[in-house]
Amino acid sequence: MFISAQIERADSIMAAAYSIKSIDANTRYSDFGSTFMGEKIVFSSTRKKPGINNRVWRGNKQPFLDLYVGDLTESGEIKNVKPFSENVNTKYHDAFVSFTADLKEVYFTSNDKVNRRIKSKSVKIFKATIAENGEWKNLENLPFNSDGHDAGHPFISRDGERIYFVSDMPGTLGDKDIFYVEIKNGYYGKPVNLGPTVNSPYKEYTPYIDGDLIYFSSNRKGGEGGLDVYVTKLDGSIPEPINLGTTINSKRDDFSFIINSEKLQGYFSSNREGGEGDDDIYTFVQKTTISLCDQSVAGVIKDKVTGFTVQNALVTLIDNEGNKLRTVSTLADGVFYFGLDCAVDYTIEVSKNGFFPSTTMLATSNANGLKNELEIFIDEKEFIMRDSIQLLNVENIRFELNKADIKEASEKALGKVVRLMEKYPNMVIDFGAHTDSRGPDALNLWLSKQRAAATVAYLVAQGIDEGRITGAGYGETKLLNKCANNVKCKEVEHNVNKRTEFIVIKKE
């Protein structure tokens, strides 16, 4: 059943619609691998540097890769392009960078080098700290690198606690796979293969994480040709990755997909026909919301007056067509949680006996994986009517079993009585304690009188004038239903009779 549901969901998933254009900063050389760096873009290029003797790599007769940086524009163009500092760009290949969210650390792909000289032929991932002047310092060769395999295309998670990368290390399912390593207190865990819902017997490249989605490129079977860009869930809940379609993907290599999902704008690289050079950078606008995009909302329901959390509140999620999608009941902590789709207008409706109903609007954005947080305050009704009698809207006062000792859990309810007495200084009330019919009649009457006296004493001790409150115990003499002596009833029916009441004798 679970597998069938997964397949059905996968069949219903459609790629988003995109519009693309080649950026003006492309050259006749190879430009690719763009990465967000705040309001700037970093990318790799084999373009020639003015005034420098550019060494040529025999693999494509072009200069070695270096890193460049430029400014983002509203139209998606990259302006003011310039090389990174020389302490980053070596005379060998440097490419594919990823910055931590605070822009204080950077991970990048390069040949294994010591003192700017090649140490081995393996491609490896390095980490550096970024100084205030922009220089990259304290270069660190990551511990999962090895002379026996390549590791590259790093992507550091937003919280800085996981790095994703591409490698042909042992444990690879195909040619090259995507792995991740957990980072805790500066220490790196063991590499973990993302598994067959992402990796294939072919090549997987350039991972990019957006919330709980992973975008990557692969030359697996069934694509448009060469490397294609795919997307799937990181949790493995989608059996097969989703191809982004023929606007993003061509018959040649398409890779290094990145997106600002709040603006629905991003970049990818391709060597498709009609380009400026070998590889080119393309900017795109995502015109529709991807069906895999989702968010969540975690909220808490509170009493508007007291700020206390509200238990047993019914919270309903309603979509923009008025469909009630799900209803949950809060526990003592007042917390609720819903999964949401992106770019949808929702209504959250809250109801509880004795409270005025509440509605809250929540419009989700296009940011995948965003966790919305809500604090919803609801107004409790002060008074209710029963058989033309006005009562304080207060929960039943709870007592210890067969005793008149007030339970600590009832202090909130009694606090409300005090607040209402202070709000209405001329109000006079009569407290009534009632039992159900179970147990000896005389004992029930005696116990209810003791509880009434204890409740009045408690309120007087809180500063209420004893002339404004009276109390009486009625035992089982005022039942609200048929459940008298020797009548078989359910527990819920007996509980109707086992109650306390604050009757309003005078209000003004």
C-alpha positions as CSV (number, residue, x, y, z in Angstrom):
1,M,0.0,0.0,0.0
2,F,2.8,2.4,0.9
3,I,4.8,1.6,-2.2
4,S,1.7,2.1,-4.4
5,A,1.0,5.5,-2.8
6,Q,4.6,6.5,-3.6
7,I,4.4,5.5,-7.2
8,E,1.0,7.2,-7.6
9,R,2.5,10.4,-6.2
10,A,5.5,10.2,-8.5
11,D,3.3,9.7,-11.5
12,S,1.4,12.9,-10.6
13,I,4.5,15.1,-10.2
14,M,5.1,17.5,-13.0
15,A,8.2,19.6,-13.6
16,A,7.8,23.4,-13.3
17,A,7.8,25.7,-16.3
18,Y,10.9,27.8,-17.0
19,S,12.0,30.6,-19.2
20,I,15.7,30.9,-19.9
21,K,18.3,33.1,-21.5
22,S,22.1,33.1,-21.9
23,I,23.8,35.8,-19.8
24,D,25.9,38.5,-21.4
25,A,29.0,37.6,-19.3
26,N,29.5,34.4,-21.2
27,T,32.7,34.2,-23.3
28,R,34.0,31.9,-26.1
29,Y,35.7,29.9,-23.3
30,S,34.1,27.7,-20.7
31,D,31.9,29.5,-18.1
32,F,29.9,27.3,-15.6
33,G,29.3,26.3,-12.1
34,S,27.6,29.4,-10.6
35,T,27.1,29.7,-6.9
36,F,25.2,32.3,-4.8
37,M,27.4,34.4,-2.5
38,G,25.0,36.8,-0.9
39,E,24.0,39.3,-3.6
40,K,26.9,38.1,-5.8
41,I,27.5,35.1,-8.0
42,V,30.7,33.1,-8.1
43,F,31.5,30.9,-11.1
44,S,34.3,29.0,-12.8
45,S,35.8,30.0,-16.2
46,T,38.7,29.2,-18.5
47,R,38.6,32.8,-19.9
48,K,42.0,34.5,-20.3
49,K,43.2,37.1,-17.7
50,P,44.5,40.3,-19.1
51,G,48.2,40.7,-18.9
52,I,48.8,37.2,-17.6
53,N,50.5,34.3,-19.4
54,N,47.7,31.8,-19.3
55,R,48.8,28.2,-19.2
56,V,46.7,25.8,-21.3
57,W,45.2,22.5,-20.1
58,R,45.8,19.8,-22.7
59,G,42.4,18.4,-22.1
60,N,40.6,21.1,-24.0
61,K,43.4,23.5,-25.1
62,Q,41.9,26.2,-22.9
63,P,43.4,27.9,-19.8
64,F,43.1,26.2,-16.5
65,L,39.8,26.9,-14.5
66,D,39.8,29.9,-12.2
67,L,37.0,31.4,-10.0
68,Y,35.3,34.7,-10.9
69,V,32.8,36.8,-9.0
70,G,30.1,39.2,-10.2
71,D,27.1,41.2,-9.1
72,L,23.6,40.0,-9.4
73,T,21.0,42.1,-11.3
74,E,17.2,42.0,-11.3
75,S,17.3,40.7,-14.9
76,G,19.5,37.8,-13.9
77,E,22.6,39.2,-15.6
78,I,26.0,39.0,-13.9
79,K,27.8,42.4,-14.0
80,N,31.2,43.6,-12.9
81,V,32.9,40.2,-13.3
82,K,36.4,40.0,-12.0
83,P,38.8,37.2,-10.8
84,F,38.9,36.1,-7.2
85,S,42.1,36.9,-5.4
86,E,45.3,35.1,-6.3
87,N,45.5,33.3,-3.0
88,V,42.5,31.3,-4.3
89,N,43.1,31.0,-8.0
90,T,46.2,28.9,-8.6
91,K,47.8,27.9,-11.9
92,Y,45.8,24.7,-11.8
93,H,42.0,24.0,-11.8
94,D,39.8,25.7,-9.2
95,A,36.0,25.3,-9.5
96,F,32.7,24.5,-7.8
97,V,32.4,26.5,-4.6
98,S,29.9,26.6,-1.8
99,F,29.6,29.2,1.0
100,T,28.2,28.9,4.5
101,A,25.2,31.0,5.2
102,D,27.2,33.6,7.1
103,L,29.8,33.8,4.3
104,K,32.6,33.1,6.8
105,E,33.7,29.8,5.3
106,V,33.9,28.4,1.8
107,Y,34.3,24.9,0.4
108,F,35.7,24.5,-3.1
109,T,37.0,21.9,-5.6
110,S,40.7,21.9,-6.7
111,N,43.6,19.7,-7.5
112,D,45.4,18.5,-4.4
113,K,48.1,21.2,-3.9
114,V,50.7,22.1,-1.4
115,N,52.4,25.5,-1.6
116,R,50.5,26.0,-4.9
117,R,52.0,22.9,-6.5
118,I,50.2,19.8,-7.6
119,K,50.6,17.0,-5.0
120,S,48.5,14.3,-6.8
121,K,46.2,13.9,-9.8
122,S,43.1,13.5,-7.6
123,V,40.4,16.3,-7.4
124,K,39.6,17.1,-3.8
125,I,37.5,19.4,-1.7
126,F,39.1,22.1,0.4
127,K,37.7,24.4,3.1
128,A,38.9,27.9,3.8
129,T,37.9,30.7,6.2
130,I,37.1,34.1,4.6
131,A,38.8,37.1,6.2
132,E,37.2,40.6,6.4
133,N,39.2,41.7,3.4
134,G,37.8,38.8,1.4
135,E,40.9,36.7,1.4
136,W,40.6,32.9,1.8
137,K,42.8,31.7,4.6
138,N,43.5,28.5,6.6
139,L,43.1,26.1,3.7
140,E,42.1,22.7,4.9
141,N,42.2,19.4,3.1
142,L,39.0,17.6,4.2
143,P,39.5,14.2,5.8
144,F,37.4,12.2,3.4
145,N,39.6,13.2,0.5
146,S,42.0,10.5,-0.8
147,D,44.6,10.1,-3.5
148,G,42.7,7.0,-4.6
149,H,39.5,8.8,-5.6
150,D,38.0,12.1,-6.6
151,A,35.8,14.3,-4.4
152,G,34.3,17.5,-5.7
153,H,31.2,19.6,-6.3
154,P,30.6,20.5,-2.6
155,F,27.4,22.0,-1.3
156,I,27.2,23.0,2.4
157,S,23.8,23.0,4.0
158,R,22.3,26.2,5.3
159,D,22.9,25.2,9.0
160,G,26.5,24.2,8.2
161,E,26.0,20.8,9.6
162,R,26.1,18.7,6.4
163,I,28.2,18.8,3.3
164,Y,27.1,17.1,0.1
165,F,29.6,16.2,-2.6
166,V,30.3,14.0,-5.6
167,S,32.8,11.1,-5.5
168,D,33.9,7.8,-6.9
169,M,35.0,6.6,-3.5
170,P,34.3,3.0,-2.3
171,G,30.5,2.5,-1.8
172,T,29.7,4.2,-5.1
173,L,26.7,2.7,-6.9
174,G,27.8,3.9,-10.4
175,D,30.5,6.0,-12.0
176,K,30.2,8.9,-9.6
177,D,27.6,9.3,-6.8
178,I,26.4,12.0,-4.5
179,F,27.4,11.5,-0.8
180,Y,27.1,13.6,2.3
181,V,29.1,14.0,5.5
182,E,27.7,15.3,8.9
183,I,29.7,18.1,10.5
184,K,29.6,18.3,14.3
185,N,31.7,20.8,16.3
186,G,34.2,21.0,13.4
187,Y,34.6,17.2,13.1
188,Y,33.6,15.3,9.9
189,G,31.7,12.1,10.0
190,K,31.9,9.2,7.6
191,P,30.7,9.6,4.0
192,V,27.1,8.4,3.4
193,N,25.8,7.5,-0.1
194,L,22.5,9.1,-0.8
195,G,21.2,5.8,-2.1
196,P,19.4,4.6,-5.2
197,T,16.6,7.1,-5.2
198,V,19.2,9.7,-6.2
199,N,22.2,7.8,-7.5
200,S,22.3,5.5,-10.5
201,P,24.8,3.2,-12.3
202,Y,25.8,6.4,-14.2
203,K,27.2,9.8,-13.2
204,E,25.6,12.1,-10.7
205,Y,27.0,15.7,-10.5
206,T,26.5,19.2,-9.0
207,P,24.1,18.7,-6.0
208,Y,22.1,21.8,-4.9
209,I,19.9,21.6,-1.8
210,D,16.7,23.7,-1.5
211,G,14.9,22.8,1.7
212,D,14.1,19.1,1.5
213,L,14.7,19.0,-2.3
214,I,17.9,18.1,-4.0
215,Y,18.6,19.2,-7.6
216,F,21.4,17.4,-9.4
217,S,22.6,16.4,-12.8
218,S,22.9,12.9,-14.2
219,N,23.6,11.1,-17.5
220,R,21.3,8.2,-16.6
221,K,19.1,6.5,-19.1
222,G,15.8,8.2,-20.1
223,G,17.1,11.8,-20.2
224,E,17.3,14.2,-23.1
225,G,20.9,13.5,-23.7
226,G,24.2,14.1,-21.9
227,L,23.8,15.4,-18.4
228,D,20.2,16.4,-17.4
229,V,19.0,18.2,-14.4
230,Y,16.8,16.3,-12.0
231,V,15.0,17.0,-8.7
232,T,13.8,14.7,-5.9
233,K,13.2,14.6,-2.2
234,L,16.2,14.1,0.1
235,D,14.2,11.7,2.3
236,G,14.0,9.2,-0.5
237,S,10.1,9.3,-0.6
238,I,10.0,9.7,-4.4
239,P,11.1,6.4,-6.2
240,E,12.5,8.1,-9.3
241,P,14.0,11.6,-9.6
242,I,12.0,14.1,-11.8
243,N,13.6,15.4,-15.0
244,L,13.1,19.2,-15.2
245,G,12.1,18.9,-18.9
246,T,13.3,20.3,-22.2
247,T,13.5,23.9,-21.4
248,I,16.3,23.3,-18.8
249,N,17.6,20.1,-20.4
250,S,19.0,19.7,-23.9
251,K,20.6,17.0,-25.9
252,R,24.0,17.9,-24.4
253,D,25.2,18.6,-20.9
254,D,23.1,20.6,-18.5
255,F,24.3,21.0,-14.9
256,S,25.0,23.2,-11.9
257,F,21.3,24.2,-11.3
258,I,20.8,26.7,-8.5
259,I,17.7,28.6,-7.5
260,N,16.5,31.3,-5.2
261,S,13.1,29.7,-4.6
262,E,11.7,32.9,-3.0
263,K,12.3,34.8,-6.2
264,L,11.9,31.8,-8.4
265,Q,15.0,32.8,-10.3
266,G,18.3,31.0,-10.7
267,Y,21.1,29.7,-13.0
268,F,22.4,26.6,-14.7
269,S,25.2,25.7,-17.0
270,S,25.1,24.0,-20.4
271,N,27.1,23.3,-23.5
272,R,24.0,23.2,-25.7
273,E,24.1,24.3,-29.3
274,G,23.8,28.0,-29.9
275,G,25.9,29.0,-26.9
276,E,28.7,31.6,-26.8
277,G,31.5,29.1,-25.9
278,D,32.2,25.7,-24.6
279,D,30.0,25.8,-21.5
280,D,27.8,28.8,-20.8
281,I,25.8,30.1,-17.9
282,Y,22.0,30.5,-18.4
283,T,19.7,32.4,-16.1
284,F,16.1,31.3,-15.7
285,V,12.8,32.3,-14.2
286,Q,10.6,29.5,-12.8
287,K,7.1,30.4,-14.0
288,T,5.1,27.8,-12.0
289,T,5.5,26.2,-8.6
290,I,7.2,22.8,-8.6
291,S,4.8,20.2,-7.3
292,L,7.4,18.8,-4.9
293,C,7.7,22.2,-3.2
294,D,6.3,22.1,0.3
295,Q,6.4,23.9,3.6
296,S,5.0,23.3,7.1
297,V,3.4,25.3,9.9
298,A,4.0,24.7,13.6
299,G,1.7,26.8,15.9
300,V,0.5,27.1,19.4
301,I,-3.0,28.1,20.6
302,K,-3.1,30.5,23.6
303,D,-5.7,32.2,25.7
304,K,-5.7,35.9,24.7
305,V,-6.2,37.2,28.2
306,T,-3.9,34.8,30.2
307,G,-1.4,33.8,27.6
308,F,-1.8,30.2,28.8
309,T,-1.8,27.4,26.2
310,V,-5.2,26.0,25.3
311,Q,-5.9,22.3,25.4
312,N,-8.6,20.5,23.4
313,A,-8.9,23.3,20.8
314,L,-9.9,22.0,17.3
315,V,-7.6,23.4,14.7
316,T,-8.6,23.0,11.0
317,L,-6.6,23.6,7.9
318,I,-8.7,25.0,5.0
319,D,-7.4,25.5,1.4
320,N,-8.2,28.5,-0.9
321,E,-11.2,26.6,-2.3
322,G,-12.8,26.2,1.2
323,N,-11.9,22.5,1.5
324,K,-11.2,21.3,5.0
325,L,-8.0,19.4,4.7
326,R,-7.3,18.3,8.2
327,T,-8.4,18.9,11.8
328,V,-6.3,18.2,14.9
329,S,-7.0,18.6,18.6
330,T,-4.4,20.3,20.8
331,L,-2.9,18.8,23.9
332,A,-1.9,20.6,27.0
333,D,0.9,22.4,25.2
334,G,-1.5,23.9,22.7
335,V,0.7,22.9,19.8
336,F,-0.5,22.0,16.3
337,Y,1.4,21.1,13.1
338,F,0.4,20.9,9.4
339,G,2.2,20.1,6.2
340,L,1.6,22.7,3.5
341,D,2.0,23.1,-0.3
342,C,4.0,26.1,-1.6
343,A,2.3,29.2,-3.1
344,V,-1.2,28.4,-1.6
345,D,-3.5,30.6,0.5
346,Y,-4.6,28.8,3.6
347,T,-7.1,29.5,6.4
348,I,-6.5,28.1,9.9
349,E,-9.7,27.9,11.9
350,V,-9.7,27.4,15.6
351,S,-12.7,26.4,17.7
352,K,-13.3,25.3,21.3
353,N,-16.3,25.2,23.6
354,G,-16.5,28.4,25.6
355,F,-14.3,30.3,23.2
356,F,-15.1,32.6,20.3
357,P,-14.1,31.0,16.9
358,S,-10.9,32.3,15.3
359,T,-9.6,32.4,11.8
360,T,-6.0,33.1,10.7
361,M,-4.8,33.5,7.1
362,L,-1.5,32.0,6.0
363,A,-0.1,32.4,2.5
364,T,2.8,30.2,1.8
365,S,5.6,31.4,-0.4
366,N,7.7,29.6,-3.1
367,A,10.5,28.9,-0.6
368,N,10.8,25.1,-0.4
369,G,11.1,23.6,3.0
370,L,10.2,26.8,4.9
371,K,8.9,26.2,8.4
372,N,6.2,28.7,9.2
373,E,5.5,29.5,12.9
374,L,2.3,30.8,14.3
375,E,1.0,32.0,17.7
376,I,-2.8,32.2,17.7
377,F,-4.6,33.9,20.5
378,I,-8.3,33.1,21.0
379,D,-10.9,34.9,23.2
380,E,-12.7,32.9,25.8
381,K,-16.3,33.7,26.4
382,E,-16.9,35.3,29.9
383,F,-20.5,34.1,30.3
384,I,-22.7,31.3,29.0
385,M,-26.4,30.6,29.4
386,R,-28.1,27.4,30.5
387,D,-31.8,27.2,30.9
388,S,-32.1,31.0,31.1
389,I,-29.5,31.1,33.9
390,Q,-26.3,33.0,33.3
391,L,-23.1,31.2,34.4
392,L,-19.4,32.1,34.4
393,N,-17.8,30.3,31.5
394,V,-15.3,28.5,33.7
395,E,-14.1,24.9,33.4
396,N,-15.1,22.5,36.1
397,I,-13.1,22.8,39.3
398,R,-11.3,19.5,39.9
399,F,-10.8,17.9,43.4
400,E,-8.8,15.1,44.7
401,L,-10.7,11.8,44.8
402,N,-13.3,11.7,47.6
403,K,-11.7,14.8,49.1
404,A,-12.3,18.6,49.0
405,D,-8.7,19.4,48.2
406,I,-8.6,21.5,45.0
407,K,-6.3,20.1,42.3
408,E,-3.5,22.3,41.1
409,A,-4.8,22.0,37.5
410,S,-7.9,24.0,38.5
411,E,-5.9,27.1,39.6
412,K,-6.2,28.6,36.0
413,A,-10.0,28.2,36.1
414,L,-10.2,29.8,39.5
415,G,-7.9,32.6,38.4
416,K,-10.4,33.4,35.7
417,V,-13.1,33.7,38.3
418,V,-11.0,36.2,40.2
419,R,-10.3,38.2,37.0
420,L,-14.0,38.4,36.2
421,M,-14.9,39.4,39.8
422,E,-12.4,42.2,39.5
423,K,-13.6,43.2,36.1
424,Y,-17.2,43.4,37.3
425,P,-16.9,44.9,40.8
426,N,-20.7,44.7,41.5
427,M,-21.0,41.1,40.4
428,V,-22.3,38.5,43.0
429,I,-22.0,34.8,42.3
430,D,-23.2,31.6,43.8
431,F,-21.0,28.5,43.5
432,G,-22.6,25.1,43.2
433,A,-20.8,21.7,43.6
434,H,-22.6,18.7,42.1
435,T,-21.8,14.9,42.0
436,D,-23.1,12.1,39.9
437,S,-25.5,9.5,41.4
438,R,-22.8,6.9,42.1
439,G,-22.0,6.3,45.7
440,P,-24.2,6.8,48.9
441,D,-26.5,9.8,48.6
442,A,-25.5,11.2,52.0
443,L,-21.8,10.9,51.2
444,N,-22.2,12.7,47.9
445,L,-24.2,15.6,49.6
446,W,-21.6,15.9,52.4
447,L,-18.6,15.8,49.9
448,S,-20.2,18.4,47.6
449,K,-20.8,20.8,50.6
450,Q,-17.2,20.4,51.7
451,R,-16.0,21.2,48.1
452,A,-18.2,24.2,47.9
453,A,-16.9,25.6,51.2
454,A,-13.3,24.9,50.1
455,T,-13.8,26.8,46.8
456,V,-15.4,29.8,48.4
457,A,-12.5,29.9,51.0
458,Y,-10.0,29.7,48.2
459,L,-11.5,32.7,46.3
460,V,-11.8,34.8,49.5
461,A,-8.2,34.1,50.1
462,Q,-7.4,35.5,46.7
463,G,-9.0,38.8,47.8
464,I,-12.7,38.4,46.8
465,D,-15.1,40.0,49.2
466,E,-16.9,37.2,51.0
467,G,-20.1,39.1,50.6
468,R,-20.0,38.7,46.9
469,I,-19.8,34.9,46.8
470,T,-21.8,32.1,48.3
471,G,-21.5,28.4,47.9
472,A,-23.6,25.3,48.3
473,G,-23.2,21.6,47.8
474,Y,-26.1,19.7,46.1
475,G,-24.7,16.2,45.8
476,E,-26.8,14.3,43.3
477,T,-30.0,16.3,43.8
478,K,-29.8,18.3,40.6
479,L,-28.9,15.8,37.9
480,L,-28.9,17.1,34.3
481,N,-29.9,13.8,32.7
482,K,-31.5,10.4,33.4
483,C,-28.5,8.9,35.3
484,A,-30.1,8.6,38.7
485,N,-29.6,5.7,41.2
486,N,-29.8,2.2,39.7
487,V,-29.9,3.6,36.1
488,K,-27.2,2.2,33.9
489,C,-25.2,5.0,32.2
490,K,-21.9,5.5,30.4
491,E,-19.0,7.3,32.0
492,V,-19.5,10.3,29.8
493,E,-23.1,10.6,30.9
494,H,-22.2,10.5,34.6
495,N,-19.5,13.2,33.9
496,V,-22.3,15.6,32.8
497,N,-23.7,15.5,36.3
498,K,-20.3,15.7,38.1
499,R,-19.8,19.4,37.7
500,T,-19.2,22.8,39.3
501,E,-21.1,26.0,38.4
502,F,-20.7,29.7,39.1
503,I,-24.2,31.2,38.8
504,V,-24.4,34.9,38.3
505,I,-26.8,36.4,40.9
506,K,-26.1,40.0,40.1
507,K,-23.8,41.5,37.5
508,E,-24.2,45.3,37.5
